[in-house]
Amino acid sequence: MTEIKNKKPIPKLAGYGGVRNLQRSIERSETVAANREAVAHSLICIANTTPMDVMSWDKNGVEIKDSKDIPSHAAQAIKRVKFNDQGQVTDIEFHDKPQILRLLAKASGLLDNPEQSDKPSVIGINVKAPEVIDNDE
């Protein structure tokens, strides 16, 4: 085995400006990459939850399910729950479903091809001002 002579050592990056921010970004992306299946599962749970997973209603009013009866996938979609003074639920707010669906569509590549996208086309409108006619003649 031959030894390579005059090999220069690789300098450490710590002395260069902006490297710390880059290293933090890489660490975050590695964390997300390592947990991408869990992230995708949570997003899909939020996207597939309907109000009927959490409550039921009929002509007599709305009945909110007990927390033990709410499926775990639906519980992930709940952003906030408000209670009154008697401890009864008065309001349930869900995460923004259209935003989650856009995120999933973008991540899955559905929005990469403009021909297959549901995004509206950008239409250019040119407004032309009317000509000024002098009536003093």
Residue, then its C-alpha position, 0 to 999 in steps of 0.5 A: m500500500t502506497e502512502i500519499k505524501n504532501k496531503k493537506p489537512i482539511p481545515k475546520l469550518a468553525g472559523y468561517g462566517g455563517v457556518r454555524n447557521l448552515q450547520r444548524s440547518i443541516e441538523r434540522s433537515e437531518t432530524v426531519a429526514a430521519n422522521r419524515e414518515a412520522v411527519a407525513h403520517s401526521l399531515i395525512c391524519i390532519a388532512n383526512t379528519t372530518p368534524m364527524d370524527v369529533m362530534s355528531w349532530d342532528k335536529n336536537g343539536v350538536e354532541i361532542k364526543d368524549s376525548k376517549d372516543i375521538p380517534s388518535h388520527a382526529a386528535q392530531a387535527i385539533k388545534r385548540v379547544k375552548f371550555n366554558d365556566q362549567g367545563q363544557v366544550t364551547d369551541i373546537e378549532f382544527h388545523d388549517k386543512p387547505q394549507i395541509l393539503r397544499l403542503l402534502a400536494k407540494a411534497s408529493g410532487l403534485l404541484d410540480n407540473p403546471e399542466q396537472s396543477d389546479k392552481p389558477s393561471v396568471i392572466g396579464i391584464n393591460v389597461k389602456a387609458p382613454e384618449v383625451i379629446d379637447n372640446d375647446e375647439 
